[in-house]
Structures are given as C-alpha cells and as structure tokens.
Amino acid sequence: MTPVELSRTVLHAVRRAVEEGELSVDVPERVRVAPPGPGGCGDYATNVALQLARPAGQPALRVAEVLRARLKGAGGISEVVVTGPGFINFRVGGTAPGELVREILRRGERYGHGASLAGRDGGVVRLRAARDVRAVVHGDVLARLLRSQGASVQVSCVGPLEEGWRGVLEVRFDLPDSDDGRPGTDHPGNSHIDRHSHIDVRPVPAPADPLPLGRDAARWALLWPAPHDRPRIGEEHLVQRESNPLFRVRYAHARCRGLLRNAADLGFGPEPGAVEPRGAQEPQETREMQEPQETQVLLRALADHPRVLAAAAAHHAPDRLARHLVAVADAVLPLFPAVLPMGEEKPSAAHRARLALAVAAGTVLAGGLSLLGIDAPDHL
C-alpha cells in the first residue's frame, strides 16, 4: 500500500464514521500520512484524530480509537496502533514488494502521477514567473508538477524570455510574455487550487548566471534549494563525485540501466517478487552488502514517491522532489552488488526480483528527473 492509497483509506474511514454518527465533523478533503515521528511506530502515521478532536467535541484519543476500529483489517494494513495524544500509526503489509515493483514497471515514468489537484469546472492555475532565470525555471517545473497531479496550468513570464533561457535551459511557456503588471497571489504554501488561481513565481534570485553550467546542472542548482533559500551557483554541480547530489542521482539511474543490459547478456530479465538478501551459500562479503533493512528503506522510498509528487505540486516546492530523488538514489546503491549472479552462480528468482527492484528505482529516478527538466542518461 502506497502513502496515497493509505491516505484514501483513512479518509474513507473518517467518512464512514461521520455517516454512521460516531463523529460529527466535516470530512476533510484529504488526510496526510507520513513516516512516524519520535514515539511513533510502524511504517506511517497520521495526526487526523488530533485535527478532528475539537470540531468533533471529543478527546483526540477517542477519535483515534473510533478510526482505529474501522481501519483494523483494512486491505493493505497489517497493524494499527494509537500512540501519544492521538497519533494513528500503521504497519502496511497488504502490498508485497513484488506488487509495488510491478505497479511501478506498469506505469513507467508516470508512476506517482495522479489527479489530486484536478481543477473543477474548468479551473486553470495561472503561473506568472518574474523575469529572472530562477523564477522562469521554477515556473517551468511547477507547471510540470501541477500537470502531473491533474491540474490545468498556464504559465507566462513578466517580460520576454532571454534567448539563453530558451536555448540552454529549454524553458517553454504556454502564454505570450506579459508585462502588464497584473498582481498575482504569491503564497507558495497554499495547497488549494481554485478556479481562478493566479500565482506569482518569485523564488530568491540566483547570485550568478547559471547558464555556463549547462542545462542539467543549472536547473539542478536552481531547484535543489527551497524557493526561499539562495542557490549556490558553482562548479560543484558539475563534479562527478559522490559529494554532488545530482551526480549520485544520475549515476544511480545509469547503474540501474546498466544492470538491465548486463542481465540481458546473462540471459535473464526482471521479474517482480520477494526481494531477499543473498543466501548463506554465497560469499560473506557479498551477503553483507544487502541487508533486508536496506531493502525496506528502498521500498519505502519508492512507495512514498506518489506522496512526494503530490506534496511538491501542492506546495509549489520542486526542491522536495529533488531531495526525494537523492533519497531514492542513496537507497538503491546498496542493492547493486547483489543483483547479478557471481562466479558460477546461476540466475535465480531472487536475482530477477532484485533486478526488477533496481529497474523500478531507475524508473522513478528517470521520471523525477524528467519532471525537473533534467536528462537521465543510460550511460554516465
């Protein structure tokens, strides 16, 4: 079960509790789930009971228990625990690793795309970027993110785009350049997309011209920091070293693609299934490279991808996607040594499952980079 699916399940439980008279509240539009904080347990948690307690006129613990009773045994949820003042914690178990990987491979680079921000009654989100290199890149990427979540978007710039922004950064806007000075609504934390949304895109400007870095490194340099932080524009974004987050993401993707090619040369392909560490018959140094806990970290990062995309779009924060891609890249790296057979070893179901997991991670990395307007090369 992905976080998006879990959120919908919790929302359905709230709606049922209201319909059957156990809670007297307005049903929220969405429920946020996230990894549990200190004192929590399991895979995910939500504070929806604390949010509903006051309007329901009941203690948060009571609201949590009402929802817990309806969530126990729900498909995809193996355990529900209430902790602290009313946090509901979940252990998900209904979606096996193979099912998650199979879903990613089925949807390809569109995995995580949804309709959470789909406009109603023909609503259009109008983005209007300041005439600044960072603003136009943010406007371009915000349009991609919003569209990935079902929003209808139009994007323009205050004044004409410079040739380098079009040629080097490949920024493409929908509307003619505008300099009419119309006011917008500069509120990057606003997740409500209404029929007449006008959003000014004005992140903190870059301190130097990023064009000499080239398209990919320049875009990453402008998108990696939060919009309210000043970006660093320097050659650190070009170095082919582990210290460069962009390199780690693209290297991880290239390795995933390389493993697929190498496996084909050995006569086997990806097949989603149970992902297990190498067996006792294999070399000790190889077994230690991939522990079950590391596999779980990767699976959780992949399952969290739809939630991250939805949050990055709703909060106008492309940096969230960039940081998530780094987390996926760092999580998949320990898997690589265990994917291919070694020595006289024959390809097994475990090798096929590990290969499928690596390919799924590469697919998420490629899809995320595409939304940022950055290439994901097969060779690096």
N, C-alpha and C positions, 0 to 999 in steps of 0.2 A: 504494500500500500504506500503510495506516494503522499507527501505532505498535503498536496492539493486534494487528493481523494479523502484523506483523513479529515481535513477541514470541512469538506462537504458532509462527511458522515456525522461530525459533531453538530454542524448546523441543522442537519435533519433531526438529530436527537432533540435539539432545542425546540424546533418547530413542533415535533410530536408532543413534547412536554407542555407546550403552550396550548395546542389544540385539545389536549385531554385535561386541561385545567390544573395541572400541577404547578405551572408557572404562569404568572400574569405579567407579561412583558412584551414589548415589541421585539419581534425576531430580528436580529441584526442581519445586515446584508452579507457579511462574511465573518468567519471565525479564523483567528490567526493561530497557527501551531508552529512551534519552533523546538529546537533541541532543549531539553530541560536545563534550568539553571541550578545553582548551588542548592542542595537539599532535595532536588528532584530525582527522578529515576526513569528508567526505560529509554525509549528512542525519541519521543516527542512529548511536549506538554502544551497546555493552553490555560490562559487565565480568564476564560469566558465566564466562569462562575463568579469571579470577583467583579466582573463588569456588569453582570446581570443582578447581583445581590441587592443593590439599593433600589433599582426600579421594581424588582420583584417583591420588595419588602420582607426578604428572608435573609438569614445569615448565609454567607458565601459557602460555608461547609455544607449547609442543607441543599443549596442549589447544586453544588458539585455532586452530592450523593444522588440527587434526582437524575442528573445526567449520567452519572456512572452506571446506574441501574439500567439505563437504556443503551449504553454503549458496550456493556459486557456481552461478549459473544457475537458482536457485530463482525461481519466478514472482514478479514484483514487485520483485526485487532485481537491479540492474544492475551493482553492483560491491561487492566485499567486500575490505577491507584491514585487516591487523593492524598496530597501532601500539603504541609504548611497551612496557610489560612484558607485554601480552597483551590489550589492548582490541581488540574487533572492531568495525570501522566499516563502515557500509552507505551506499551510494547507492541510493535506491529509484527505479525508473523504470517498473515494470510497471503502475502505476496512473496513467493520464494525468489531467491536471486535470479533463477532462470527466467521467471516471469517478467521481472523488471528488465533484464537484459533483452529479452525477446521484444518487449514493448519499445525499447529504445531503437533496436535494429529495425523494427517495423516502421516506426515513424521517421527514422533518419534524423536529419538536421532540424526537422520541425518538432522533435521531441521537446516538450515544455511549452509549445505554443498553445494558446487557449483562447477563451472568449470572456475572461473576467472583466475586461474593460470595453466590451462591445457597446457601442452607442445605441441609444434608444431613440426612436422617432427620427432617424436620420441625423443624429448628433454628430458633429465633427469637432475634433480637437485641433485648434489652430495654434501652431508653434511659430513664434516670431523671434528669430535669433538676432542679437546685437551684431553690428558689423565688426566682428572680432574673430580671429581664427579659432579660438577655443569655443566660442559661442556657436559658430556655424557647424563645427564638428559635433558638439553636443546636440544641436538641433537635428542633425542628420541621424545620429544614433538614437535619440529619443523617439524620432518618428519610426525607426525600425522596431524598437522595443514596444511601443504602443500598438503598432500594427500586429506584432506577434501575439498580442493579447486581445485582438479583435477590434481595436479602436479604429475609427476612420480619422485620418490625420491629413492636415495640410500644413506645410512648413514654408516659411519665407524668411527673408533677411531684411534688416533695415539698411537699405542701400545695396549697391551691386556687389556681387561676389568677386573677389580678386581672382585673377587667372590662375595663380598657384593653388588656391583653394579648390578650384575645379580640376585643374590638371594634375597636381601632385596628390592632394588629399581625396580627390574624386568625390567631392561633396555635390550632391544633386538635390535641388529643392523643387517643390511642386509648383509654387506660385511665383509670379514675377517679383523681382526685387522691389521693395517698398521703402519709401522714406517719408510717409505721411505722418509719422509720429504718433500713430494711434496707441493709446495706452493698452497694456495687457495686464495679466494677473500673474505677478512674479511670486509664486508660492510653491517652491519645489517639494514641499512636504505634503501637498494636498493630493490625496488619492482619489478624490471624487471627480469623475469626468462627466460634465453635464452637456446639454445640447449646444451651448454657445461658449465653450471653453476657449479662452484666449490666454496663452501662456507665454510670457516673455522669457527667453532663454538667455541668461546673463551670468554664467559662472565667472569666478575670479579669472581675469585675463592671464595669459601666459607671460612670463617675464622676458621671453626672447622668441624669435621666429623659429618655429619647429620645422619648417619646410626642408632645411638641409638634412634632417633625419630620414627623409623619405616617408612614404605614405604610412606604412605599418607602424614604425617606431614613433612617428609623430602623433598618429592617432592614439597609440597606447599612452604616450607621455601626457596627452591632454585629457584622457579618460580615466586613467588609473587613480588619481586623487579625487576626493569628493569635490563636488562643484564649488563648495565654499573654501577649499584649500587651494593654495597657489601651486601650480605644477612645476616640476623640475624639468628643464629642457637641456639635455646634455647627452654626451656620447655613452653614458651608462645604459641608455636604452638600446644601444647597438651591439654591445659586447656579447659574445657567445659564451657566456658563463652562467653558472648556477645563481649568481647574485642578481641576475637580470630576470625579473618575473616573466616578461614577455618571452624570453628565450626558453624558460622552463616549460611554458605552455606549448609553444610551437615544437619544442624538442619532444615533449611527451606525445603530441599528436603524430609527429613523424615516426616515432618509435612504434606507436600502435599500428600505423600503416605498414611499417617495415615488417613487423611480426606477422601480419596477414600475408604479405608476399612470401616470407620465409616459410610459413606453414604450408602455403600452396606448393612450394618447391618440394616439401617433405610429403606431400600427398594428403593433407587433411585441411579442414576448414573449421570455422567457428560453429559451435553448437551449444546454445544456452543450456545450462544445467547447474547442478550443485557445484560450487567452487570450493575446493578443499586444498589444504596445503599438501605438499609432496609427501609421499608415504615414507615409512620407516626404511624401505629398501633403498631409498635414494641417498646421495651424499649428504652428510650432516650440514656442510656449509651451504648447500642449496636449500635444504628444508628451512633453515633459519631465515632465509631471505623473505619468505612469505608466510606470515602467521595469520590465523583466522581473524584476529582483531584488526589487522591491517586491511584485510579484505572487507570487513564490515565498515571500516572508515570510507573506503571507496564506494561501496554500495549505498551508504547513506548520502554521500555527496552526489551521486548520480540521481538518487530518488529525490533529493532536495532541489534539483535543477528547475522543475516547473515553478516551485515556490519562489526561487530566486528571480526568475524571469518576470513573474507577476509583480514582485516587490520592486524590482528595478524599474519596471514600466510605471507602476502606480505612483512611486515616489520620485520619479524623474532622476534616477541615480544610476547611471551606467557603471559607476565605479563598483557597485555591488556585483554586477555580472563579471567584471574584470577580476575581482578578488575571488569570486567563486571558481572561475576557471583555473586560477592558480591553485586553489584547494584541490580541485579535481586532478590537476597535473601532479601535484605532490603526492596525492593518494594512490595514483596508478603506478608511479615509478617502482615501488617495491614488488609489484606483480610481475614485471618483465622477466626476471631471471627464471621464473617457474613456468613460463608459457610454452616454450618449445622443449621437445624431448632432448635429453643429453646422452651422449655416447651411443650405446647400443639400445637405448630405451626406445620402445615403440609408442607412437601416438595413442593416447587413451582418451576416454570420455572426459577425464579431468583436464587434459591438455586442451581439448576442444572447448570445454566450459571456460577455462582461463582465457583462451584466445577470444571467445565471444565477449567476455567481460572487458578485455583490452580494447576490442573493436568498439564496444559500446562507449567506453570512456573517450576514445578518439572521436567518435561521432558527436558526443556532447561538446568536446573542445572545438571541433570544426564548426558546429552550429553556433556556439557562443562567439567565436571569433568573427564569423560572418555577420552577426548582428552588430558587432563593433566596427565592421567595415575593414577587417584585417584578414589577410590571407592565412590559410592553414596549409602550408606546403607538405607534400608527401615525402619529400627529401629535404634534409637540413644539414 
